[in-house]
Amino acid sequence: MFYFWNVRIKEAYHQLQQSIQPLYENREASNIADLIMEDITGWDRSRRIIHHDALLSEPQLERYSHCKEELLHGRPTQYVLGHTWFCDMRFQVDEHVLIPRPETEELVMEVKKMYADIPTDGDYRFKVIDIGTGSGCIAIALKKYFPDWDVWALDKSNGALAIAKTNAVLLNTDIHFIESDILKEAKSDHLPAFDIIISNPPYIPVEDQSEMDDRVLDHEPHAALFVTDNDPLQFYKAIIAFSDHHLLRGGMLFFETHELYAQDVAALLEENGFENISVKKDFQEKERMVFGRRTGASL
């Protein structure tokens, strides 16, 4: 049972900020409190400042108490809110999917930049597949940027695909979703050939768990984070094998990688006959994106 009292917007904000400061740095605690208050009130920061003495309603107080309790138990803010932003689009998220990161936005921007000026052929549908789609953020963002593309998204998690399908509906995008494990899919021929394969696969060795934030370990799906056999290149190898059967000559393969393995992924591409291989740094100056063009005989 909830007991309600008169709480003004400014009081609620400061109480929340102070409550979570032991868990976050001051600036991050302020940002999180802003996000929660915006979600609860429906008002941006400027409007909340103007109406800082407005009282929260009972439903708003109930939501406020629930969010505060979950944050204090270490649940990530995006899961508490039930959504996050990616490429200026709002995506639903829960514990079935990884929380989309800014580094992944940069990967999408590389594709957008590379293909923005390529004219479309009305008689040909450009085909793209996102492997390990999670929330669907990569596939949906690409479909938004390139509405004429035929976009596919693959994941082995039924729970993740449910979230991705919901996001596709909410963002009015037509995506072909496939439930499949890429480690078993690599040599299957039931899928078409693609012009682009893109993926942010699991790449963290299990032994690295001790170095990770508890909020990530306790809430985000381990299957989307960790490589269980301690081969951090396991999924890259499988996706490159998949490209042997499903990437057209001249097609591009785009990866997000661990900063420590970007050069290894680039070497794998070179060993498998790719050309124009690039390793790009993210906004933190970490080697995070690797991509290359397929050579050889056409499929």
ROVEX-70029 format. One record per residue (C-alpha): x, y, z; residue in one letter. Coordinates in steps of 0.05 Angstrom, whole numbers, padded with zeros to 5 digits, always signed. Example, Ala and Ser with C-alpha at 12.3 -4.5 7.8 and 13.67 -1.06 7.14 Angstrom:
BEGIN
+00246-00090+00156a
+00273-00021+00143s
//
This chain:
BEGIN
+00000+00000+00000m
+00025+00070-00017f
+00014+00129+00029y
+00013+00195-00008f
+00033+00263+00016w
+00041+00332-00015n
+00106+00334-00054v
+00127+00389-00100r
+00166+00376-00164i
+00229+00411-00139k
+00227+00371-00073e
+00218+00305-00109a
+00276+00319-00155y
+00324+00337-00099h
+00302+00278-00056q
+00314+00230-00113l
+00381+00261-00131q
+00406+00256-00060q
+00379+00185-00051s
+00418+00157-00110i
+00482+00197-00101q
+00516+00139-00063p
+00507+00097-00126l
+00526+00148-00179y
+00572+00207-00189e
+00539+00274-00175n
+00530+00293-00247r
+00501+00225-00267e
+00455+00226-00207a
+00428+00294-00229s
+00418+00269-00300n
+00381+00207-00276i
+00336+00248-00231a
+00321+00293-00290d
+00302+00233-00333l
+00257+00204-00280i
+00222+00270-00266m
+00211+00283-00340e
+00181+00213-00348d
+00135+00223-00288i
+00111+00293-00304t
+00115+00293-00380g
+00150+00361-00374w
+00220+00377-00398d
+00270+00410-00351r
+00253+00481-00371s
+00179+00471-00358r
+00192+00436-00292r
+00234+00496-00269i
+00178+00543-00286i
+00127+00499-00248h
+00174+00475-00194h
+00122+00486-00139d
+00070+00443-00174a
+00047+00383-00132l
+00055+00313-00158l
-00010+00275-00166s
-00022+00209-00130e
-00007+00167-00193p
+00056+00208-00204q
+00078+00197-00132l
+00065+00122-00139e
+00108+00121-00202r
+00161+00163-00167y
+00165+00116-00107s
+00169+00055-00153h
+00225+00086-00195c
+00264+00108-00134k
+00260+00039-00102e
+00284+00005-00166e
+00342+00053-00175l
+00364+00042-00103l
+00365-00033-00117h
+00413-00021-00175g
+00366-00031-00234r
+00391+00009-00294p
+00354+00074-00307t
+00333+00052-00377q
+00300-00011-00350y
+00266+00029-00295v
+00237+00076-00347l
+00224+00020-00396g
+00255+00058-00454h
+00318+00092-00480t
+00338+00136-00538w
+00379+00112-00598f
+00392+00153-00661c
+00339+00203-00636d
+00287+00148-00632m
+00254+00121-00570r
+00262+00045-00560f
+00229+00001-00509q
+00278-00040-00468v
+00276-00091-00413d
+00321-00145-00385e
+00313-00187-00448h
+00356-00138-00488v
+00421-00100-00480l
+00413-00025-00468i
+00434+00008-00534p
+00499+00046-00527r
+00525+00109-00561p
+00581+00067-00592e
+00529+00028-00630t
+00498+00092-00655e
+00567+00108-00685e
+00567+00041-00722l
+00499+00059-00752v
+00525+00127-00771m
+00583+00095-00809e
+00534+00057-00852v
+00490+00118-00862k
+00551+00160-00883k
+00576+00107-00931m
+00510+00095-00967y
+00476+00163-00962a
+00496+00185-01032d
+00488+00119-01068i
+00428+00124-01115p
+00373+00072-01107t
+00354+00026-01164d
+00279+00021-01170g
+00285-00051-01196d
+00330-00075-01139y
+00315-00081-01065r
+00379-00070-01024f
+00382-00124-00971k
+00411-00116-00900v
+00414-00163-00841i
+00428-00145-00768d
+00454-00206-00731i
+00440-00207-00656g
+00389-00151-00662t
+00368-00147-00588g
+00321-00087-00582s
+00322-00080-00658g
+00357-00013-00653c
+00407-00023-00710i
+00357-00054-00759a
+00302-00003-00744i
+00349+00057-00748a
+00375+00034-00815l
+00305+00023-00841k
+00286+00094-00818k
+00347+00123-00854y
+00337+00080-00916f
+00262+00064-00924p
+00273+00029-00991d
+00320-00022-00961w
+00296-00093-00945d
+00319-00101-00873v
+00324-00167-00835w
+00340-00178-00761a
+00362-00243-00728l
+00366-00262-00655d
+00364-00328-00618k
+00324-00298-00559s
+00249-00300-00565n
+00244-00248-00510g
+00291-00201-00548a
+00252-00210-00612l
+00187-00193-00576a
+00217-00127-00555i
+00246-00114-00624a
+00180-00129-00658k
+00145-00081-00611t
+00196-00027-00627n
+00187-00039-00702a
+00112-00028-00695v
+00120+00034-00650l
+00169+00064-00699l
+00129+00044-00760n
+00183+00002-00794t
+00175-00062-00833d
+00230-00111-00811i
+00236-00186-00826h
+00250-00219-00759f
+00283-00287-00753i
+00292-00329-00690e
+00357-00366-00699s
+00426-00377-00668d
+00481-00351-00713i
+00528-00404-00685l
+00482-00456-00717k
+00459-00413-00776e
+00528-00399-00806a
+00522-00448-00864k
+00447-00450-00873s
+00421-00432-00941d
+00349-00416-00924h
+00363-00341-00920l
+00376-00296-00981p
+00441-00261-00999a
+00451-00192-00970f
+00487-00128-00990d
+00504-00111-00918i
+00514-00155-00857i
+00519-00116-00792i
+00528-00140-00721s
+00544-00121-00649n
+00555-00192-00624p
+00575-00217-00554p
+00651-00210-00545y
+00667-00205-00471i
+00705-00264-00440p
+00672-00292-00378v
+00734-00277-00336e
+00724-00202-00348d
+00661-00202-00306q
+00700-00178-00244s
+00716-00113-00280e
+00644-00096-00299m
+00592-00053-00266d
+00544-00092-00221d
+00484-00058-00254r
+00505-00090-00320v
+00521-00158-00291l
+00458-00163-00249d
+00408-00139-00301h
+00431-00141-00374e
+00426-00208-00411p
+00491-00247-00405h
+00478-00284-00470a
+00485-00217-00506a
+00548-00198-00469l
+00593-00257-00457f
+00628-00309-00500v
+00618-00372-00460t
+00676-00413-00488d
+00725-00355-00475n
+00738-00345-00549d
+00723-00271-00557p
+00723-00280-00633l
+00673-00337-00634q
+00615-00298-00661f
+00657-00259-00711y
+00682-00324-00740k
+00611-00351-00745a
+00586-00287-00779i
+00644-00287-00828i
+00627-00360-00844a
+00554-00338-00854f
+00579-00284-00902s
+00610-00338-00946d
+00540-00360-00962h
+00500-00297-00953h
+00541-00235-00971l
+00542-00213-01043l
+00607-00196-01077r
+00623-00124-01062g
+00577-00127-01001g
+00599-00098-00935m
+00607-00130-00867l
+00603-00082-00807f
+00622-00102-00736f
+00623-00070-00668e
+00680-00099-00627t
+00716-00098-00560h
+00772-00047-00563e
+00823-00102-00548l
+00801-00146-00606y
+00788-00096-00662a
+00854-00111-00697q
+00842-00186-00689d
+00774-00179-00722v
+00806-00139-00778a
+00858-00194-00787a
+00801-00245-00792l
+00769-00205-00847l
+00834-00201-00885e
+00846-00276-00878e
+00777-00289-00907n
+00787-00247-00970g
+00757-00181-00950f
+00786-00116-00976e
+00782-00042-00958n
+00784-00062-00885i
+00777-00004-00836s
+00784+00000-00760v
+00750+00062-00732k
+00754+00093-00663k
+00692+00113-00624d
+00681+00179-00587f
+00724+00154-00530q
+00782+00141-00578e
+00775+00066-00571k
+00779+00020-00631e
+00707-00001-00635r
+00684-00010-00707m
+00712-00056-00761v
+00685-00064-00831f
+00707-00090-00898g
+00683-00107-00968r
+00674-00178-00994r
+00714-00200-01054t
+00712-00265-01093g
+00660-00298-01137a
+00589-00273-01135s
+00538-00315-01099l
//
